[in-house]
Amino acid sequence: MFTPWVEEFTKSRVHRIYWYDGARNMVPDERQIAIDSEPFVKVRLGRLTHDGGQKGVDTLIVRDLMVLSQERTLQQAVVVTGDDDLREGFEYAQDRGILVHLIGIRDSDGLTSQSEELSRIVDKTGAIDKSHLASLVVGQISWTSSEGTSSQRSDLHDNREIPPEVLAKRVAVAMIAEIPRERLEQVLNERAGMLTSDLDRKMFSLAWNEYGRNVYFEEEYKRTMRNKVREHIVNHLANN
């Protein structure tokens, strides 16, 4: 699904797909092993943090951009991200004649999480609708973001026992009870669906406590959580 889109976007053939993900103790799960086994796909693993985030993935992306551009292995790099921490790798590749394209994920409101500064320095930007990623295919590996029916998914990563909307409401209630109003009001200065970094960390800490066990929050689940938690907080501030 993604390869044809990239080839149309760049007007050239895809050399290889690098899949960056997090794993507990950097040990790949069944899905990651399956993806890594696909032709012309390479999985790079960082670590999963206590709150379900990823650590070390940005460093891996920058490292690959530097090595591949230094060795003249590629002419164009298409990176799906919004993280400003990748700027060094982008500029290093560009200094060596590589065209760097930045792709974001567009939500239902037409917004992406791309850094404005990062968008300015790249050669070309683009966006994929979040709905297009509802069923993602890499080689022969596929799974849906809503049902989790793929045989490649690991039960250890099934965080759908509690729907994200339900968990978000519980977490938002806890945040409103624990966090001073002036700190909650920080969300009013953020774009729709976004939380400040400190509130984001607090949200996942409470979410993990609510689950009562270690759980891997997938990207789609996390986006829904952020959107709904912010929505609850904004509604609370408007009515109280």
N, C-alpha and C positions, 0 to 999 in steps of 0.2 A: 504493500500500500504506500509506504513512504518513499521507496526508491523511485517509482515513476514520477512522483511529485517533485522530488529533488532534481531529477534529470530534466524535467520540463523547466524548472526554475533556473537551472544553471546552463541549460542547453549543452550538457555534456554527460558522459557516462559516470556512474558512481564507482569509485575505486574500492571503497570499503566502508562499512558502517561501524562506528565505534559506539558501543552501548555502555553508558556510565551509570552505575547503580551503587547502592550501599548494601552491605551484608554484615551480619553479626560475626565479629572476629574475622571478617574478610573471607568467610567460607561461603561459596556460592550455594544458592538453593536450587531446587530442581528446575525452576523456570530459567534461572540464569545459566545453568549448565546447558539447557536445551538451546537457548539463544546463542550461546558461545559455540555450539556445535554446528550452527548454520554456516553455509559457505559465505565467505566475504563479510563475516561479522566477527567483531572482536569485543568481548566484554571486559570492561575495566571496573574493578571494585574498590570502593572506599569503605569506610566503616559506618555502621548505623550507630547513632548516638542514643542516649537514654530517652530522649523525647521523640524518637522516630525520625529524626533528621539524618543528614548524611555529612560525613567529615572526610576530607581528603579528595573529594571528587574534583573540585576545581583545580587542584594541583595536578591531577592526572590529565585533565583536559589541556591545561597550559603546557605540560610536558610533551604531550603528543603533538600539539600544534608546533612546538619548537623543533622537535626531532624531525617530523615529517617535512616541515618547510626547509630545514637545514639540509636534509638529504635530497631535496627536490622531488619528493615522492608524489606530491600533489600540486595541482595548479589552482584549485579552488577548495575552500573549506566551508561547509555548511554546518553551523552550530545552532542547535536548538537550546536556547538558554535565555536568561534575562539578568544574569549575575554580573555585576560590574567588576568582580574580582578577576575576570578573565581578560581584562584589558591588556595586560602585559603580553600574554600569549598572542592575542590578536595583532598587536602592533609589531611583535617580533616576526610573525608570519608575513605581514604586509611589507615589512622592510626587505623581505627576501622575494618579493614579487608575487606573493600568493594573494588571490582575491578571497576575502573573508566575508561570508554572508551570515547575517544574524536572523534567526527565525524564532518567533514568539508563538505562544498559544493564545488565541483570541477567545475570550469568554462570550457569553450571551449578550453582554452589553457592548461588545466590540472593543474591549480593553485587553491589553496584554501586560505582562509583568516585566517587560524589557526595560532595562536601564536606559534613560534618555541619553546619558553620556556615552554609553556603549553603542547606542544606535547611531550616534553622530560619526564615530570613527570607522565604522565598518564600510565596506564597499556597496553593500546592498542589504536591505531589510525585507522581511516578509513575515507572514503570519499564517498559521493553520487554525481553522475553527476547532474548538474543543470537541464539538460534536463529531468531527471527522476521526477523532481518536477514540471514540466509544468502542470501536472494535479495531484493535491494532494488530497488524500482521508483520512479522519479521521472518522472512523465508517461509518455512512451513509451520512456524509457531504462531498461534493466535489465541487470544482470550478476550473477553468482553469486560469492560470496566464496571458494568452494572450487575452482572450475574456471577462472574467468577467461575465459569463452567469449564475452563480449559483444563485438560488433563495435565498440563505442564505447571499448574499452580500448586503451591505447597500449602497444606493445611495450616502450617505455622504462620502463614502470611494472610490468612483469611480474617480480616478485621471487620467483616460485615455482620457479625452477630448482633451488633448494635448499629442501626443505620446512622449515617453521619449527621442527619438532621436532628435525630433524637439525642445523640451524644453532644452535639453542639449546644442544644438548649440547656442540658444539664450543666455543661461547662460554663456557659454564659451566666447562668444563675449563680454559680459558685464565684465567678470572677466579679460579678456585680456586688456580691456580699463581702468579698475579701479586699477589693481594690478601691482606693479612694476615688471619688467622682472626678477630681481634677486629672487624675492619671487616665481614667477611662476616656475622658474627653479628647485624648490624643488621637483616637480613631477618627474624629471628625475632620482632622487635617490630612487624613490618608485617602487615597483613591478607593473607590468602591471595591469591596472584597479584600482590602489590605488591612493589616494590623501592624502596629509598630513592633520592632523586634522584641522588646521586652514583654509586651502583651502576647506576642506569638509564642514565646517560650513558656509563659505562664499558662497559656491555653493548652499546650501539649502536655505540660506537667500535670495539669488537672485531668486531662483526658486519659492519661496513663493511669492515674490514681483511680479514676472512675472504672476503668477496665479491671483493675486489680491484678494485672499480669502483664508480661512483656508482650507488646504487639507491634507489628510493622504497619504504619499508616501509609498506604500507597498515595501517589500524587493526587489522583482524582478525589480520593477520600479527604486528603488534607485541604484541597481547594474548596470542597464543599463545606468542610468544617470552618475554615476561615470566613467564607462568605456568610454562613449562618450565624456564627458567633458575633461577627461585626454587626449583622442585621439586628440581632437581639439587643446588643449594647446600644446601638443608635436609637432603637425604639424606646429603650429604657430611659435614655438621656432626654429624649423628646417629651416623654410623658411623666417625668418625675422631677 
